Structures are given as structure tokens and as C-alpha cells.
Amino acid sequence: MKRGIGTLLFGATAFAGGIIAGLLLTPKSGKENLDWLENQGRKLKKDGEMRIDQVSKGIKKTVKDTFPDLYAATENLDFSEAEEIEEITRHG
């Protein structure tokens, strides 16, 4: 477990260091780099939210398709009062 966390921290640090080095070594000005970085962050956030929304809709659809709507399935069932009483007394 410690090894996995250490690897993750090392990877995140290396990634952040690469971004910082790239921003410092680029021929563009700091303002242009900052604007680009902010735009990329917004785009990444928007794309992530859209993907989460798609996954959520997919899960809802899968659950809805898998489990029938019991209200709709039993809507046309008719029981007489005697049948209802018999069913209740039989099953408690």
C-alpha cells in the first residue's frame, strides 16, 4: 500500500514538475501561458463533468431497463374484494 502511494506521489510530482518546466522554458509570455493553462483547466473540468453526466445517465438507463416498473406491470390487474381478502389472509 505504501509503495502505491509513493509511486502515485512521485508520478504527480514529476507531472507537476514537467508542467512547470514547460511553462518556464516556453517562448511565450507568462500571461499567455497562464491564460492557456486556465483555458485547459476549464476545458478539462467541463469534459470531466460531461463524462460523469454520461456515465450517470448510462447507469440510470441500465437500472431502468433491467428492473421492470412494477406499477406499470400491475396496472391492469383487477382483484375482487374477496380475492384481496383471501390473498391477505393467506400471506399475512
C-alpha positions as CSV (number, residue, x, y, z in Angstrom):
1,M,0.0,0.0,0.0
2,K,2.8,2.4,0.9
3,R,4.6,1.6,-2.3
4,G,1.5,2.5,-4.3
5,I,1.0,5.8,-2.6
6,G,4.7,6.6,-3.0
7,T,4.5,5.8,-6.7
8,L,1.4,8.0,-7.0
9,L,3.1,10.9,-5.2
10,F,6.2,10.5,-7.3
11,G,4.2,10.5,-10.5
12,A,2.1,13.5,-9.5
13,T,5.3,15.4,-8.5
14,A,7.0,14.5,-11.8
15,F,3.9,15.6,-13.8
16,A,3.7,18.9,-11.9
17,G,7.5,19.5,-12.4
18,G,7.1,18.8,-16.1
19,I,4.3,21.3,-16.4
20,I,6.3,24.0,-14.5
21,A,9.4,23.3,-16.6
22,G,7.4,23.6,-19.8
23,L,5.9,26.9,-18.7
24,L,9.2,28.3,-17.8
25,L,11.0,27.2,-20.9
26,T,8.4,28.2,-23.5
27,P,9.0,31.2,-25.7
28,K,5.5,32.6,-24.8
29,S,5.0,35.2,-22.1
30,G,3.8,34.2,-18.6
31,K,0.4,35.8,-19.2
32,E,-0.1,33.8,-22.4
33,N,0.9,30.6,-20.6
34,L,-1.3,31.4,-17.6
35,D,-4.3,32.0,-19.9
36,W,-3.6,28.8,-21.8
37,L,-3.3,26.9,-18.6
38,E,-6.6,28.3,-17.3
39,N,-8.4,27.5,-20.5
40,Q,-7.1,24.0,-20.5
41,G,-8.2,23.6,-16.8
42,R,-11.7,24.9,-17.7
43,K,-11.9,22.6,-20.7
44,L,-10.7,19.6,-18.6
45,K,-13.3,20.3,-15.9
46,K,-16.1,20.7,-18.5
47,D,-15.1,17.5,-20.2
48,G,-15.0,15.6,-16.9
49,E,-18.4,16.9,-15.8
50,M,-19.8,15.9,-19.2
51,R,-18.4,12.4,-19.0
52,I,-19.6,11.9,-15.4
53,D,-23.1,13.0,-16.6
54,Q,-23.0,10.5,-19.4
55,V,-21.9,7.7,-17.1
56,S,-24.7,8.7,-14.7
57,K,-27.3,8.6,-17.4
58,G,-26.0,5.3,-18.6
59,I,-26.3,3.8,-15.1
60,K,-29.8,5.1,-14.7
61,K,-30.8,3.7,-18.1
62,T,-29.3,0.3,-17.3
63,V,-31.1,0.1,-14.0
64,K,-34.3,1.2,-15.6
65,D,-34.0,-1.3,-18.4
66,T,-33.0,-4.1,-16.0
67,F,-35.8,-3.7,-13.4
68,P,-39.4,-3.5,-14.6
69,D,-41.7,-0.8,-13.5
70,L,-43.9,-2.7,-11.1
71,Y,-46.6,0.0,-11.1
72,A,-47.0,-0.2,-14.9
73,A,-46.8,-4.0,-14.9
74,T,-49.6,-4.4,-12.4
75,E,-51.7,-1.5,-13.5
76,N,-54.3,-3.7,-15.3
77,L,-54.6,-6.4,-12.6
78,D,-58.0,-6.5,-11.1
79,F,-58.9,-8.3,-7.9
80,S,-62.3,-8.7,-6.4
81,E,-62.6,-7.8,-2.7
82,A,-62.9,-11.5,-1.9
83,E,-59.7,-12.3,-3.7
84,E,-57.9,-9.5,-1.9
85,I,-59.1,-10.7,1.5
86,E,-58.1,-14.3,0.6
87,E,-54.6,-13.2,-0.5
88,I,-54.1,-11.1,2.6
89,T,-55.1,-13.9,5.0
90,R,-53.1,-16.5,3.1
91,H,-49.8,-14.4,3.2
92,G,-50.5,-12.5,6.4
